[in-house]
Amino acid sequence: MKKFILVASVLLLSVTLFAQYTKVTWTSSTKKLADGKYEIHFTAKVPAGFHIYSQFTGEGPVPTSFKFNKNALLSIEGAAKEKGKLISVNDEIWNNQQKFYSGTVDFIQIVKQKTKVKTNVSGSVEYMICDDKKCLPPTTYEFNIALN
């Protein structure tokens, strides 16, 4: 029984440590473009050795995707733009082009307020990170950003 507890503890500790060192750090900010029109920046800092997939990658890994909660006071303008060093490779496993970012990538979404009432933009980002040997399961980052 003592061996089982020891092995389980070591496995739990190693999984916890691995998850901490492979966590994507997300930050968000807003920039007012005009009266009622904003740019929302979602910046992902990817751990060294890993990459995060573009929204527009080929079939296979989970692409980064944004879901915005319904808000009658806002309209979401198109898809988020991506700003970073895009890497495009021919993936032999999936037999297609894969697009991803290493280091830091900025996703920029335009939103418009329909009224002058203060409101928030909320939702989630689903993403997956991989290194040269493995991929971690898809993860969700939830956000709630005030528009001022």
N, C-alpha and C positions, 0 to 999 in steps of 0.2 A: 504494500500500500504506500509506503514511504517513497519507493521508486516512482510510482505512478504520479504522486503529488509533485515530486521533484521534476520529472519530465514535463508534466503539464505546466508547471510554473515557468520552466525554461522556454517552452514553446510560446506561451502567452507573452512573456517578456520580449522574446525576439520578434514576434509579430507586432507588438506595440512599438518597439523601437524602429522597426522597418517602416511602419506607417508614419511615424513622426518624421523620419528623414526623407520621405518621398511625398510629402504633402505639398500641394500647390498652394501658394499664398496669393489670395485675391484681395485687391483693393478696388475701391470705386470712387469716382469723383464726378462732378457735373461742371459744365461750362455753359453759361448762357450765351446763345448766339444772337438772339433777337427777342423781342417781347413775346414770351410764351414758347419760345423754341430753345431746346437744350440739346447738348451733346452729353451723353453719359459714357464715361470711360470705365471699362471693366479691365483691370490690368492683372494678368496672371504671371506670377514669377514661378517658373518651373524648376524643380531641383536639378542640380548638375547631373548630366548623364541621361536625363529623361527628356521627352518631348511631348507636346500636347497637339492634338490634331486640329486642323483647320475645320471650319464649318463646311468647307467645300472639298473635302478629301474624297478619294475613291471608295468604292464599296469595300467593307472589311471592318476596320476598327471603328469605334464609336466616335463620330465627329463631335466637335464642340457645338452645343445647341442652346439657344436662349428661349425661355418661356416666360412671357410677361403675364401677370395676373390682370384680369379685366379691371379697367378703371374708366368709368364713363367720362372722367374729366381729361383724359389723355388719348392721343393717337400715337401709335408706333410707326415710324416712317421707314419702311423697307427692312432689309437685313442689316445686322451689325457689320461694319467695316472692320478689317483686320489690319493692324499696323505692327510690323515686326519683320524679322528676317525669315521669310518663307523658304522652307526647304521642300523640294519636290523630288521624289525618288521613285524609280520603277520598282515596285515590290514584287518579288518573285513568288511569294506565298499567295498573294491575292491576284497576281498577274494584272496589275493596274498601277496607275500613278497615285502615290500617297503624298499628301501635303501636310506639313506640320511645322511647329515652331519649337525652338529650344531657347532657354534663357527667359526672356520677358516678351510678352505679346500684349498688345492693347487692342481690345474689341471696343468699337465706338458705335453707339446706337443713338440715332436722332429721335427725339420725342417732342410732341407739341401739346401744349395745354390748350384745352378748348375754352376755358374760362380763366379768370384771374384768381380763382380760389386756390390756396396752397394745397398741394397734394404730394403723394409719394408714388414712386415707381417701384413695384415689387415683383418678384418672380424668382426664377432659378436658372442656373447654368449647369448643364450636364456635360461632362468631359471625361476623357480617359487619357492617362499618360502611360508611356512605354519607354523602355530603354532598348538596347540592341538584342536583349535576350528574352525579355518578358514584358507583359502588360499588366497593369493593375486594373481591378474591376472599375467600371464607370462610377464616377462620384458626382454628387450634386452640391453646388454652392448656392445658398439662398441669399437673396439681397432684398433690401428695403431702403430706398434712397429718397431723401426729401428734396423736392425742387423748390428753390428759394428765389 
